[in-house]
């Protein structure tokens, strides 16, 4: 496998990961990530972290 093809694969992978995280953050933001215990914790931590970063600015 050539280095350039591996590099291209890595760039595409990074773009997919970036898109996934952006979409996941949006689902958390609007509260559509589920009702399970982990989903509730995830929303709680996301909102507290966002408030903390906002207050630090």
Short mmCIF file of the C-alpha atoms (twelve columns), coordinates in Angstrom:
data_MODEL
# 
_entry.id   MODEL 
# 
loop_
_atom_site.group_PDB 
_atom_site.id 
_atom_site.type_symbol 
_atom_site.label_atom_id 
_atom_site.label_alt_id 
_atom_site.label_comp_id 
_atom_site.label_asym_id 
_atom_site.label_seq_id 
_atom_site.Cartn_x 
_atom_site.Cartn_y 
_atom_site.Cartn_z 
_atom_site.pdbx_PDB_model_num 
ATOM 1  C CA . UNK A 1  0.000   0.000  0.000  1 
ATOM 2  C CA . UNK A 2  1.333   3.378  -0.935 1 
ATOM 3  C CA . UNK A 3  1.784   6.095  1.606  1 
ATOM 4  C CA . UNK A 4  -0.440  8.453  -0.378 1 
ATOM 5  C CA . UNK A 5  -3.352  6.022  -0.443 1 
ATOM 6  C CA . UNK A 6  -2.995  5.407  3.290  1 
ATOM 7  C CA . UNK A 7  -2.871  9.167  3.856  1 
ATOM 8  C CA . UNK A 8  -6.018  9.636  1.768  1 
ATOM 9  C CA . UNK A 9  -7.805  6.886  3.722  1 
ATOM 10 C CA . UNK A 10 -6.827  8.585  6.990  1 
ATOM 11 C CA . UNK A 11 -8.129  11.952 5.759  1 
ATOM 12 C CA . UNK A 12 -11.466 10.374 4.792  1 
ATOM 13 C CA . UNK A 13 -11.660 8.561  8.123  1 
ATOM 14 C CA . UNK A 14 -10.980 11.772 10.043 1 
ATOM 15 C CA . UNK A 15 -13.743 13.537 8.093  1 
ATOM 16 C CA . UNK A 16 -16.224 10.738 8.951  1 
ATOM 17 C CA . UNK A 17 -15.258 10.912 12.635 1 
ATOM 18 C CA . UNK A 18 -15.604 14.718 12.643 1 
ATOM 19 C CA . UNK A 19 -19.054 14.491 11.040 1 
ATOM 20 C CA . UNK A 20 -20.133 11.806 13.508 1 
ATOM 21 C CA . UNK A 21 -19.098 13.870 16.530 1 
ATOM 22 C CA . UNK A 22 -20.757 17.009 15.155 1 
ATOM 23 C CA . UNK A 23 -24.029 15.137 14.595 1 
ATOM 24 C CA . UNK A 24 -23.785 13.442 17.985 1 
ATOM 25 C CA . UNK A 25 -23.289 16.784 19.733 1 
ATOM 26 C CA . UNK A 26 -26.360 18.131 17.951 1 
ATOM 27 C CA . UNK A 27 -28.482 15.179 19.083 1 
ATOM 28 C CA . UNK A 28 -27.321 15.705 22.661 1 
ATOM 29 C CA . UNK A 29 -28.036 19.425 22.392 1 
ATOM 30 C CA . UNK A 30 -31.658 18.864 21.362 1 
ATOM 31 C CA . UNK A 31 -32.116 15.926 23.751 1 
ATOM 32 C CA . UNK A 32 -32.702 13.240 21.118 1 
ATOM 33 C CA . UNK A 33 -29.912 10.876 22.191 1 
ATOM 34 C CA . UNK A 34 -32.233 8.571  24.133 1 
ATOM 35 C CA . UNK A 35 -33.757 8.102  27.574 1 
ATOM 36 C CA . UNK A 36 -31.409 5.524  29.054 1 
ATOM 37 C CA . UNK A 37 -29.207 6.172  32.056 1 
ATOM 38 C CA . UNK A 38 -26.057 6.695  29.961 1 
ATOM 39 C CA . UNK A 39 -27.887 9.077  27.625 1 
ATOM 40 C CA . UNK A 40 -29.123 11.145 30.578 1 
ATOM 41 C CA . UNK A 41 -25.620 11.261 32.067 1 
ATOM 42 C CA . UNK A 42 -24.221 12.248 28.698 1 
ATOM 43 C CA . UNK A 43 -26.685 15.162 28.413 1 
ATOM 44 C CA . UNK A 44 -25.978 16.228 32.014 1 
ATOM 45 C CA . UNK A 45 -22.195 16.240 31.534 1 
ATOM 46 C CA . UNK A 46 -22.477 17.934 28.130 1 
ATOM 47 C CA . UNK A 47 -24.623 20.744 29.509 1 
ATOM 48 C CA . UNK A 48 -22.473 21.222 32.626 1 
ATOM 49 C CA . UNK A 49 -19.286 21.271 30.529 1 
ATOM 50 C CA . UNK A 50 -20.791 23.736 28.086 1 
ATOM 51 C CA . UNK A 51 -21.862 26.022 30.951 1 
ATOM 52 C CA . UNK A 52 -18.394 25.746 32.514 1 
ATOM 53 C CA . UNK A 53 -16.671 26.692 29.263 1 
ATOM 54 C CA . UNK A 54 -19.094 29.561 28.736 1 
ATOM 55 C CA . UNK A 55 -18.426 30.935 32.230 1 
ATOM 56 C CA . UNK A 56 -14.650 30.624 31.763 1 
ATOM 57 C CA . UNK A 57 -14.671 32.954 28.739 1 
# 
